[in-house]
Amino acid sequence: MKTLSVSLFFFILLSLLVISVCYCSDTSLVYDFTLTYESQYWYLGTWGEGVRTQWQNGVAYISLNNTDGQWIGGKIQQGSLPHGWTQAHPLKENPIINRKTKITVYIRFKVANISFYRNGYVNLGVSFWIQRPNTVWESQQPQIEIGFKLLWIRYNDGNLIFQSNPVHFQGDLGNDYHSLFDVYYESNSLNNTWISYAFETQPYISNALDYWNVKEGVIKNIEVYFETNAGKGEAWIDEINVILTENNSNSFLDNEFLLSILLFAVCIIVFYSFIKKY
């Protein structure tokens, strides 16, 4: 009887452990979301002339100055871009996502000294790069970029225009599929103060996958970028965290409910075998 009681105790303990592992923790997709270790986990890169970048005690600093209307920019990146482009430290997780996947982005940033030389743009945003099914990431096959715009400003004949409508297009370089969404009221970010902001990505991911007729994909790269053409400005990025809060992937191992049932069944089999033996 004593042996049976001990067995029952360990069975309950193991069952609770299984449940806690499957349900009690959200998954961060990135390492070092506070940027504490800087270049150990994050690549700080640039494209075009007129860009300066610097690590400032756990803060990524990007300065832009473009007068000729060419796109330039800087970014922090974790993961790998398609087509053999920039390779950085791998993401902590590469989840399979679909239209129902819930991912929350937390970011702390600041922008200052935004101005324009002529009609142009200044943008700051977060991008997910996603591998389409049955494609090779390093090949020239097109992949998907979903951009979440925190600052999306167009300067046109003396007027600042805050972009709000989604934009979908196939890029010239790499022929990748791009979907851009406005996720923040831009005028709030022009006062040279630190902004902490969180947003849910599921509606935008669903929209992008629907538009490109893709059922699911794998997140391979996450980055925060600051870019312009015919403009100038400064940006500071202090934190970027990306939390997978709910995944309804068709992959069995990514389905926490089915996985918990399997593990619970294993617990029952082990318990039954134990009491039968003793």
N, C-alpha and C positions, 0 to 999 in steps of 0.2 A: 504493500500500500504506500509505504514511504517512497519507494522507487517511482511509483506511478505519479505521486504528487510532485516529485522533483522533475519528472519528465514533462508534466503538464506546465510547470512553471517555466521551463526552458522553451517549450513550444509557444507559450504566450509571448515570452520575451522576444523570440525570433520573429514571430508574426508582427509584433509592433515595430520591430526594426525594419522589416520589409516595407510596411506601410509608410514609415517615416522617410525612408530613402526614396520612395516613389512619389510622395506627394508634398513633402514639407520643405522643399528647397527649389527656388527659382534658379535658373541657370544663366550665369553671366557668360556672354560669348567672347569677351575680351579679357586679356591679362592687364593688370595695372591700370585700372580705370581712372585713378587719380594722377597718372603720368609721373608718379614719384621716381621711377627708374628711367624715365625719359627714353633714350635711344636703345636701351636694353630690350624693350618690347615694341617701341613705336618708331617707325621710319618717318623722319621729317624731311620732305622733299619739295622740289619746285619744278615748274615748267615755264619756259619763256624768259625774256630779259626783263629786268626791273623788279626782281623779287628778292627779298632778304628774309631769312629765317634764323631763329635762334631759340635754344632752350634757356629758359629763365627760371631756375629753381623749381622745376616741375610744371612749368607753364610753357606751352608752345607759342612762340611769337612769330607772326607773319606780316611783312610789310610789302605793299604792292604800289607800283607806280608805272602806268602805261600811258603813253601819249599818242601812239600810232594806230590804235584800234585793234591790235592783235591780242588774242587771249593769253593771259599769263595767270599764274596762281601758285599757291603753296598748300601743303596738306600734311596731316599726320595719318599714317596708314598702319593697319595690322591685318595680315593675311597676304594673299597674292592676287595680282591682277591677271586677267586672261592674256593669251597670245604671247606669253613669255615676257610681259611687261614687268613693272616693278614688283620685286619679291621682298616681303618684309617678314617679321616674326609671325609664325602661324597663329591663327585664332585659337582661343581656348576650346571652342566647339564649332563644328561645321554642321548645323542642323539642316535636315530636309524640311522645307517650309511649303505651305500651300495657302489657299485663300483664307483659311480659318486660323492660321497661326497668329498668336498674339505675342508681339515683341514690344517692349517699352524702352525708349531711349531717354537717358538722362544726360544733360550736357550743361556745363558752366562755361560761359564765354563772354567776351567783351569786344566791341568794335569802336573805332574812333577815326576822326579825320577823313571821313568819306567825302570825296568830291570828284568832279568829272571835268575832262578837258574838252569833250564833245559828246554827242549822243553815244551812249554805251550802257554797260551793266556793271554792277558789283553784286556778287553772290557769296553767301556763306551757307554751307549745308553739311548734312551727313549723307553718305552714300553706302548702300549695300550692293555689292557685286555678286550676282547669283548665276550659278552654272545650270544651264538648261539640261533636261534629261537626254541621255544618249549622245552626249557631246564630249569632246576632249578639251579640257580647260586650256591646255598649252597650245592647242591648234588655232587655226584662223577661223574656226566656226564662231558665229556671233553669240554673245552672252547677254545677260540683262543687267543693267544698272538702274537702281531705284534711288532717286535723289530726293531728300527731304530738306526743303529750303527754309532756313531760318532768317536769312537775309536775301531778298530777291528783288533788287531795285533796278529799274530802267530809267535812264535819264534821256528825255526827249524834248529838245527845243526849250530848255529852261525849266521843265517840269520833272519832278520825281514821281515815278509811277511804280506803285507796289504791285508786283505780279501776284495773281491769285488763282488763275485757271491752270489746271494740269496741262502739261505739255508732253507729248509722246513723239519720238522721232528715232530714225535709224542713223547712227553716226557715220561720218566719212571714214574715220580712222578705226579699223577693226570691224566696221559694219554692225556694231553692237546695238542692242535695243535699249533706248533710254526713256525712262518715265520720271518726270519731275513734278513735285507737289509742294505747294505752299503749306507750311505747318506752323507758322508763327506770324504775328502782326508786326511787320518790319519796323514801323516807326518807333516802337518801344525799345529797339536795340540801337538807336542812333544817338543816345545821350551819354556815351562814354562811361557806362557803369556796368558792373558785373551782373550777369543775368543767369539765373539757374532755372532750367526749364526741362519739363518732361512731356513726352508725347507718345501716344499709342500708334503703332505703324500698321496695324492690321487692315484698316480701310484702304490704305494706299497700296499695300502689297497686293490685296485682292484686286484692286483696280488695274494695277500694272499687269498682273498675270492674266486677267481677263482680256485686256487689250491685246496682249501678244499671244493669246491663245495657248498658254503654257499651264499645265496642271500643277506642277510643283518644281522646286529647284533646290539647290544647295548653296547656302551662304558661304562664300569663299574669301570675301574681303570686306572690311569695314574701314571707312576713312572719314575724316572731317576736312573740308576744303574751303579755301578762301580764294576767290578769283575775280578778275575784272577784264574788261576791254575798254580802253579810253577813260580809265578812272584811276583813283588812288585810294589808299586807306590802310588801316592797321587792324589786326585782329589778335586776340589772345585766347587760347583754349586751355582751360584749367582742368576739366574733367570730361570724360565721355564714357558712359557705361551703357551697355546694350543687354537687356535682360529678356530672356525667353521665359514668358510666364505661362504660356499654354501652347502645346503643339499637337495638332490633330493630323500628324503625318500618317500616310498609309503604311509607312515602314513599321514593322512589328516592334523592333527594338526602340523606336522613337515613340511608341504608344505606351505611356506610363500605366494606363488602366489594364491593358492586356498583359503587360510585363508583370504587374503586381499580382494578377490572377495566377500566372505561371509560377511565380516565386511562392505564393501562398500554397499552391498545390504541391510544390516540392516540400514545403514545411510539413504538410499533412502526411505525405508519403514517409518522410523521415521519422515523424512522430509515431506513425502506425508501425513501422518496422521496428522501432525501439521498444515499444510496449509489447509487441509480439515476441520479441527476443527475450524480454525479462518477465 
